[in-house]
Amino acid sequence: MTVGEQGRAAEPGAGEAAVSLPERAAALVELLRSNADRTEQCRRVAEENIAALDEAGLFAITVPQRFGGRQASIRTLVEVGAELGRGCGSTAWITSLTNVSGWLIGLYPQRAQREVYGANPRARACATLPPLGTSRAAEGGQVITGRWGFASGCLHADWALVGVPVSGGSGERLDQGLALVPMGQLRIEDTWHVAGMRGTGSNTLIADDVFVPWHRILSVSKAMRGEYPTEFKDEALYRAAFVPTLGLSLAGPQLGLARGGMELVLASLAKGRGISHTFYERARQAPATQTQLAEAAQLIDTATLHLMRAADDVDNWAASGRCMPVLNRTRVRMDIATVARRSREALDILLSVEGARSFADENPLQRIWRDQETASRHAMINPAIATEMYGRALLGIEDQITPMV
């Protein structure tokens, strides 16, 4: 049993009579499927989904036990994302990114954690890391102004984590920070008009001269070295490697989309349809169909193996109390890129099995395809960049192409 598996077995509420968090996620798949069109059309996750996820404890996967959360493993996080992705890519994405935002809050000092969860243990957060805003020094903190796009989950969040430069008294840049801000101090601009993942509502956050105290500003440069200000050093989850954990939160939903596509195609073939312009009255009898399904299934299995290996690697290093080495961190980035590539390739094959009917408006496959094509292009996933990073690390080249390692 790996450390990640031990972490799942020890989760709160996972005793004799309780259902595991991935099982709870699986139980919601049909609900998510039934609401997927509405989620896309409204460009936000259906409130029925949000309520069900909250009731199942699936927004609390990474919330500290001290505040009634699950404080589960990174492997649990990706397993839940993969289950939910079978039903709705947008809902899975929001759930996963809300949870990684909760994990980020667990890295802050206790004072900040109490401000978030003390009055509302079910508080949710969203995050956007690039330091796109401006800041100026103020007594006891920073005053920030800016616009942050792609804020997935902002429509359902109570707090936001936004990337900012940390400035000195003379305006010089001292560091890159992550400011934790109540959503009531921010505005949301409706900018999320996209081809895929429409339901995530990943709009733009706007801050105008918002004061953020020091205890709610996390040093990103220190975090990337594994230096977190939380006082609870015995909590393994909050020792997980910074960038690998952020990247893994994006991977589970993509695997889930591929799995959901497989389930839909198998259900379609079970109805006994044929293959146009051939003598096959039942497509499932055709060797071409059989081999394509096998190839797609193998690609999904490959994606699964890489995803779980990466999650277990992060969990095991966190449990050891040691900083995850650069080589392992870049391998996680490569694993995440592999999940995206193989899931996309599997879905491409499945679309060919289903044929042109895949792209009918009423066929859920076309939505899954658009969601997969969009999600797999996230900057943190970029397979070409991940491959170069991993190759440099394998060769022992210390200079990397990005600080996000």
MILUMSE-676884 format. One line per 5 residues: number of its first residue (from 0); their letters; for each residue x, y, z of C-alpha. Coordinates in nm, 2 decimals, always signed. Layout:
MILUMSE-676884
NUM) a) X Y Z; ...
//
This chain:
MILUMSE-676884
0) mtvge) +0.00 +0.00 +0.00; +0.14 +0.34 -0.10; +0.13 +0.64 +0.13; -0.13 +0.79 -0.09; -0.35 +0.49 -0.04
5) qgraa) -0.30 +0.50 +0.33; -0.41 +0.86 +0.33; -0.73 +0.77 +0.16; -0.80 +0.49 +0.41; -0.75 +0.73 +0.70
10) epgag) -0.98 +1.01 +0.57; -1.24 +1.14 +0.82; -1.57 +0.98 +0.76; -1.42 +0.69 +0.57; -1.48 +0.44 +0.86
15) eaavs) -1.67 +0.12 +0.85; -2.00 +0.25 +0.74; -1.90 +0.55 +0.54; -1.86 +0.58 +0.16; -1.52 +0.69 +0.02
20) lpera) -1.50 +1.03 -0.15; -1.44 +0.88 -0.50; -1.74 +0.66 -0.44; -1.95 +0.97 -0.35; -1.83 +1.14 -0.66
25) aalve) -1.93 +0.83 -0.87; -2.28 +0.84 -0.72; -2.33 +1.19 -0.86; -2.23 +1.12 -1.22; -2.58 +1.07 -1.35
30) llrsn) -2.70 +1.39 -1.18; -2.41 +1.58 -1.34; -2.49 +1.43 -1.68; -2.85 +1.53 -1.66; -2.75 +1.89 -1.58
35) adrte) -2.46 +1.91 -1.82; -2.65 +2.09 -2.10; -2.80 +2.34 -1.85; -2.45 +2.40 -1.70; -2.31 +2.48 -2.05
40) qcrrv) -2.60 +2.70 -2.16; -2.60 +2.90 -1.84; -2.22 +2.92 -1.84; -2.21 +2.83 -1.48; -2.24 +2.50 -1.29
45) aeeni) -2.60 +2.42 -1.21; -2.69 +2.50 -0.85; -2.83 +2.15 -0.80; -2.48 +2.02 -0.87; -2.32 +2.26 -0.63
50) aalde) -2.56 +2.17 -0.35; -2.51 +1.80 -0.41; -2.13 +1.83 -0.42; -2.13 +2.04 -0.10; -2.36 +1.78 +0.08
55) aglfa) -2.13 +1.50 -0.03; -1.83 +1.68 +0.12; -1.66 +1.70 -0.22; -1.56 +2.07 -0.18; -1.39 +1.98 +0.15
60) itvpq) -1.13 +1.73 +0.02; -0.84 +1.96 +0.10; -0.99 +2.16 +0.39; -0.80 +2.09 +0.72; -0.96 +1.85 +0.96
65) rfggr) -0.92 +2.13 +1.22; -1.21 +2.30 +1.05; -1.42 +1.99 +0.98; -1.26 +1.92 +0.64; -1.15 +1.59 +0.49
70) qasir) -0.78 +1.67 +0.46; -0.75 +1.39 +0.21; -0.46 +1.29 -0.02; -0.37 +1.44 -0.36; -0.46 +1.10 -0.51
75) tlvev) -0.81 +1.13 -0.37; -0.83 +1.47 -0.53; -0.75 +1.34 -0.88; -0.97 +1.03 -0.83; -1.27 +1.25 -0.75
80) gaelg) -1.20 +1.47 -1.05; -1.18 +1.17 -1.28; -1.51 +1.04 -1.15; -1.70 +1.37 -1.18; -1.55 +1.43 -1.53
85) rgcgs) -1.75 +1.13 -1.65; -2.06 +1.33 -1.59; -1.97 +1.69 -1.66; -1.63 +1.84 -1.74; -1.72 +2.18 -1.62
90) tawit) -1.85 +2.06 -1.28; -1.54 +1.84 -1.24; -1.31 +2.13 -1.32; -1.48 +2.36 -1.08; -1.47 +2.10 -0.80
95) sltnv) -1.11 +2.02 -0.86; -0.99 +2.38 -0.87; -1.20 +2.48 -0.57; -1.03 +2.20 -0.38; -0.68 +2.30 -0.49
100) sgwli) -0.77 +2.65 -0.38; -0.86 +2.50 -0.04; -0.52 +2.33 -0.04; -0.35 +2.66 -0.10; -0.53 +2.81 +0.20
105) glypq) -0.40 +2.53 +0.41; -0.05 +2.66 +0.34; -0.12 +3.00 +0.49; -0.06 +3.09 +0.85; -0.32 +2.98 +1.10
110) raqre) -0.46 +3.33 +1.13; -0.55 +3.34 +0.76; -0.70 +2.99 +0.77; -0.92 +3.10 +1.07; -1.04 +3.41 +0.88
115) vygan) -1.16 +3.18 +0.59; -1.30 +2.88 +0.78; -1.37 +3.01 +1.13; -1.71 +3.16 +1.06; -1.79 +2.93 +0.76
120) prara) -1.62 +2.58 +0.75; -1.78 +2.53 +0.41; -1.62 +2.84 +0.26; -1.50 +2.79 -0.10; -1.23 +2.97 -0.29
125) catlp) -1.10 +3.02 -0.64; -0.74 +3.10 -0.76; -0.56 +3.26 -1.04; -0.18 +3.26 -0.99; -0.01 +3.49 -1.26
130) plgts) +0.10 +3.82 -1.09; -0.12 +4.03 -1.32; -0.20 +4.30 -1.07; -0.01 +4.59 -0.92; +0.07 +4.65 -0.56
135) raaeg) +0.20 +4.92 -0.33; +0.34 +4.89 +0.01; +0.11 +4.99 +0.30; +0.14 +4.95 +0.68; +0.08 +4.59 +0.76
140) gqvit) +0.05 +4.46 +0.41; -0.01 +4.56 +0.04; -0.27 +4.75 -0.15; -0.35 +4.57 -0.48; -0.52 +4.67 -0.80
145) grwgf) -0.56 +4.46 -1.11; -0.75 +4.22 -1.34; -0.72 +3.84 -1.32; -0.87 +3.63 -1.60; -0.96 +3.26 -1.61
150) asgcl) -1.08 +3.26 -1.25; -1.25 +2.92 -1.25; -1.50 +2.88 -0.97; -1.53 +3.25 -0.90; -1.91 +3.23 -0.94
155) hadwa) -1.93 +2.99 -0.64; -1.65 +3.13 -0.43; -1.64 +3.32 -0.10; -1.26 +3.40 -0.13; -1.01 +3.44 -0.41
160) lvgvp) -0.64 +3.39 -0.43; -0.48 +3.63 -0.69; -0.13 +3.66 -0.80; +0.04 +3.99 -0.72; +0.39 +4.14 -0.72
165) vsggs) +0.50 +4.22 -0.37; +0.64 +4.58 -0.36; +0.87 +4.76 -0.12; +0.84 +5.11 +0.01; +1.01 +5.26 -0.29
170) gerld) +0.80 +5.06 -0.54; +1.07 +4.80 -0.60; +0.95 +4.45 -0.66; +1.05 +4.22 -0.37; +0.87 +3.90 -0.45
175) qglal) +0.57 +3.73 -0.62; +0.28 +3.67 -0.39; -0.06 +3.51 -0.38; -0.31 +3.74 -0.20; -0.61 +3.59 -0.02
180) vpmgq) -0.90 +3.83 -0.06; -1.27 +3.80 +0.03; -1.49 +3.79 -0.28; -1.69 +4.08 -0.14; -1.39 +4.31 -0.21
185) lried) -1.36 +4.21 -0.57; -1.58 +4.25 -0.88; -1.65 +3.98 -1.14; -1.65 +4.08 -1.51; -1.83 +3.84 -1.74
190) twhva) -1.56 +3.76 -2.00; -1.59 +3.38 -2.03; -1.72 +3.32 -2.38; -1.55 +3.01 -2.51; -1.60 +2.70 -2.72
195) gmrgt) -1.54 +2.44 -2.44; -1.56 +2.43 -2.06; -1.83 +2.69 -2.09; -1.99 +2.59 -1.76; -1.69 +2.68 -1.55
200) gsntl) -1.77 +3.05 -1.56; -1.40 +3.13 -1.55; -1.45 +3.50 -1.56; -1.23 +3.80 -1.47; -1.17 +3.93 -1.12
205) iaddv) -1.11 +4.30 -1.06; -0.96 +4.47 -0.76; -0.94 +4.84 -0.70; -0.71 +4.95 -0.42; -0.78 +4.65 -0.20
210) fvpwh) -0.57 +4.62 +0.12; -0.44 +4.27 +0.19; -0.26 +4.21 +0.53; +0.07 +4.03 +0.53; -0.07 +3.72 +0.68
215) rilsv) -0.29 +3.68 +0.38; +0.00 +3.71 +0.13; +0.18 +3.38 +0.04; +0.53 +3.40 -0.10; +0.51 +3.21 -0.43
220) skamr) +0.89 +3.20 -0.47; +0.92 +3.03 -0.12; +0.63 +2.80 -0.19; +0.80 +2.67 -0.50; +1.09 +2.57 -0.27
225) geypt) +0.85 +2.39 -0.04; +0.86 +2.67 +0.22; +0.51 +2.72 +0.35; +0.41 +2.95 +0.64; +0.15 +2.71 +0.80
230) efkde) +0.23 +2.64 +1.16; +0.10 +2.29 +1.13; +0.41 +2.12 +1.00; +0.29 +1.77 +1.09; +0.00 +1.79 +0.83
235) alyra) +0.14 +1.60 +0.54; -0.11 +1.73 +0.29; +0.02 +2.08 +0.33; +0.37 +1.97 +0.26; +0.28 +1.85 -0.09
240) afvpt) +0.50 +2.00 -0.37; +0.35 +2.34 -0.49; +0.36 +2.33 -0.87; +0.30 +1.95 -0.91; -0.01 +1.98 -0.69
245) lglsl) -0.15 +2.27 -0.89; -0.09 +2.08 -1.21; -0.25 +1.76 -1.09; -0.57 +1.94 -1.00; -0.62 +2.00 -1.38
250) agpql) -0.56 +1.64 -1.48; -0.84 +1.44 -1.31; -1.13 +1.60 -1.50; -0.96 +1.54 -1.83; -0.92 +1.17 -1.76
255) glarg) -1.29 +1.17 -1.66; -1.39 +1.33 -1.99; -1.23 +1.05 -2.18; -1.39 +0.79 -1.96; -1.73 +0.95 -2.00
260) gmelv) -1.68 +0.94 -2.38; -1.60 +0.57 -2.37; -1.92 +0.51 -2.17; -2.13 +0.70 -2.41; -1.99 +0.52 -2.72
265) lasla) -2.03 +0.18 -2.56; -2.39 +0.26 -2.47; -2.45 +0.37 -2.83; -2.31 +0.05 -2.97; -2.52 -0.15 -2.74
270) kgrgi) -2.83 -0.02 -2.91; -2.73 -0.22 -3.22; -2.67 +0.05 -3.47; -2.48 -0.04 -3.79; -2.20 +0.12 -4.00
275) shtfy) -2.32 +0.33 -4.29; -2.21 +0.23 -4.64; -2.10 -0.12 -4.52; -2.26 -0.46 -4.48; -2.23 -0.44 -4.10
280) erarq) -2.58 -0.42 -3.95; -2.43 -0.41 -3.60; -2.12 -0.19 -3.56; -2.00 -0.39 -3.26; -1.94 -0.69 -3.48
285) apatq) -1.69 -0.51 -3.70; -1.32 -0.58 -3.63; -1.25 -0.21 -3.70; -1.49 -0.11 -3.41; -1.34 -0.37 -3.18
290) tqlae) -0.98 -0.26 -3.24; -1.06 +0.11 -3.22; -1.23 +0.05 -2.88; -0.93 -0.15 -2.76; -0.69 +0.13 -2.86
295) aaqli) -0.90 +0.39 -2.69; -0.93 +0.19 -2.38; -0.56 +0.13 -2.37; -0.49 +0.51 -2.41; -0.73 +0.58 -2.12
300) dtatl) -0.55 +0.31 -1.91; -0.22 +0.47 -1.99; -0.35 +0.81 -1.88; -0.48 +0.66 -1.56; -0.15 +0.49 -1.47
305) hlmra) +0.05 +0.81 -1.53; -0.20 +1.02 -1.33; -0.21 +0.79 -1.03; +0.17 +0.75 -1.03; +0.22 +1.12 -1.02
310) addvd) -0.04 +1.17 -0.74; +0.12 +0.89 -0.54; +0.47 +1.04 -0.59; +0.35 +1.38 -0.46; +0.18 +1.22 -0.16
315) nwaas) +0.48 +1.00 -0.08; +0.73 +1.29 -0.08; +0.49 +1.50 +0.13; +0.46 +1.21 +0.38; +0.84 +1.18 +0.40
320) grcmp) +0.87 +1.54 +0.50; +1.14 +1.60 +0.24; +1.12 +1.85 -0.05; +1.03 +1.68 -0.38; +1.34 +1.68 -0.61
325) vlnrt) +1.33 +1.88 -0.93; +1.36 +1.56 -1.14; +1.05 +1.41 -0.97; +0.86 +1.74 -1.01; +0.93 +1.77 -1.38
330) rvrmd) +0.83 +1.40 -1.42; +0.50 +1.49 -1.26; +0.46 +1.77 -1.52; +0.54 +1.52 -1.79; +0.28 +1.27 -1.64
335) iatva) +0.02 +1.55 -1.65; +0.10 +1.62 -2.01; +0.07 +1.25 -2.09; -0.28 +1.24 -1.93; -0.39 +1.53 -2.15
340) rrsre) -0.24 +1.38 -2.47; -0.36 +1.02 -2.42; -0.71 +1.13 -2.31; -0.74 +1.35 -2.61; -0.62 +1.07 -2.84
345) aldil) -0.86 +0.83 -2.69; -1.15 +1.07 -2.74; -1.05 +1.13 -3.10; -1.07 +0.75 -3.17; -1.41 +0.73 -2.99
350) lsveg) -1.54 +1.01 -3.21; -1.44 +0.81 -3.52; -1.62 +0.51 -3.38; -1.94 +0.71 -3.33; -1.90 +0.88 -3.67
355) arsfa) -2.04 +1.21 -3.79; -2.33 +1.17 -3.55; -2.08 +1.26 -3.27; -2.12 +1.62 -3.37; -2.50 +1.65 -3.36
360) denpl) -2.61 +1.91 -3.11; -2.81 +1.65 -2.91; -2.51 +1.42 -2.88; -2.31 +1.48 -2.56; -1.99 +1.36 -2.73
365) qriwr) -1.95 +1.69 -2.91; -1.96 +1.88 -2.57; -1.71 +1.64 -2.42; -1.49 +1.69 -2.73; -1.50 +2.07 -2.69
370) dqeta) -1.44 +2.05 -2.32; -1.14 +1.82 -2.37; -0.99 +2.02 -2.64; -1.02 +2.34 -2.43; -0.91 +2.20 -2.09
375) srham) -0.61 +2.02 -2.23; -0.47 +2.35 -2.36; -0.43 +2.50 -2.02; -0.08 +2.66 -1.99; +0.01 +2.44 -1.69
380) inpai) -0.04 +2.13 -1.90; +0.13 +2.23 -2.23; +0.29 +1.90 -2.34; +0.57 +2.06 -2.54; +0.68 +2.27 -2.24
385) atemy) +0.65 +1.97 -2.00; +0.86 +1.76 -2.23; +1.14 +2.01 -2.26; +1.14 +2.06 -1.88; +1.16 +1.69 -1.81
390) grall) +1.44 +1.64 -2.08; +1.64 +1.92 -1.92; +1.60 +1.76 -1.57; +1.71 +1.42 -1.71; +2.02 +1.58 -1.85
395) giedq) +2.10 +1.75 -1.53; +2.06 +2.10 -1.68; +1.99 +2.33 -1.39; +1.86 +2.62 -1.59; +1.49 +2.56 -1.65
400) itpmv) +1.26 +2.74 -1.90; +1.01 +2.84 -1.63; +1.01 +2.90 -1.25; +0.69 +2.68 -1.23; +0.87 +2.36 -1.14
//
